[in-house]
Amino acid sequence: MIRATLLCLLLVLPGRIADAACAGTDLWPTLPDADRAVIEAAVDSIPYPRGNFWRATRGGEVVHLVGTYHFDDPRHDAIAERLAPIIASAETLLVEAGPEEQERLKSEMARRPDRLFLVSGPTLPEQLEKADWQALASAMQARGIPAFMASKMQPWYVSMMLGVPPCAMTELGQGAHGLDQRVIEMAEAAEIPVRALEPYDTVFGLFDTMAPKAQIDMILTTLAMGDRAEDYSATLTAAYFNEDVRITWELGRLAAYAMPGATTESVDADMAEMEEALMNRRNRSWLPVIEAASAQGPTFVAFGALHLSGQDGVLALMERAGFTVERLTF
């Protein structure tokens, strides 16, 4: 697995982690012109590569779609204000995980500790080389997670924790006020029904089929980029508010090419596998849910921004289903 996974994971999965005042640097302006040209060409080659807010129409059906950023940010205030009247006019709000799904997820984690922790088999210190475990224990300690607890965490969950800079960990679990949550609150205030695009336990299923070695590789990859975590976080944030979030995916690809032992073919294969698992498969499952809602009246849909673009992105899928798609001012 490659660093693009962790760079983008918190954009494509529903989350409640607020973006603390970290001191990272946006990497995009620092890239050589040649690298930016390669990334922009890759982004331009896919359908609907840029934009966070769209309208899709088919006959009398109207669907507004917004790509969200799950972290808190004061810039969400003005965006939410512009979206409010459109949400208020909708018959249904669709989100990745509504309040009911979030409560069921909490209940599931309390009932099933094996969802997040290793309850059988080797612990992480037993699966990692000694030096790698020591590096991991130190990185988790910096995030307020003691080594004894980290040793029994599911590898994919450890990778997610490593993808959050230590400066942001104090906000973890405190109820981030990202755009998703603001949209939900506006719908509830307007008494608009909030429905989920997918089952509450989808996030677990994404990793259930991942081979144990692949999950360990994901930890090692994330550790290797640990000293740049704040920079990658800053880059992702800037890209989102520039409505150009797809560059983060291609930035991850370019960085992965330079990793020891990597080949273009292996990186591209890993990227394709991860895009299919984290985005495309979910996008295809969401389309019937969106169509069912839109048949009943105006629908507002909010989900992680990376789901919008691509050959099997939500917008391209809707176009193939007969919708006319247009970008709106965000």
Secondary structure, DSSP 4 states (H G I P E B T S, - for coil): --HHHHHHHHHHS-------------SGGGS-HHHHHHHHHHHHTSSS-S-SEEEEEETTEEEEEEEE--S--TTHHHHHHHHHHHHHT-SEEEESS-HHHHHHHHHHHHH-GGGTB--SS--HHHHS-HHHHHHHHHHHHHTT--HHHHTTB-HHHHHHHHTS-GGGGGGTTS----HHHHHHHHHHHTT--EEESS-TTHHHHHHHTS-HHHHHHHHHHHHHTGGGHHHHHHHHHHHHHTT-THHHHHHHHHHHHTSTT--HHHHHHHHHHHHIIIIIHHHHHHHHHHHHHHTTS-EEEEEEGGGSSSTTSHHHHHHHTT-EEEE---
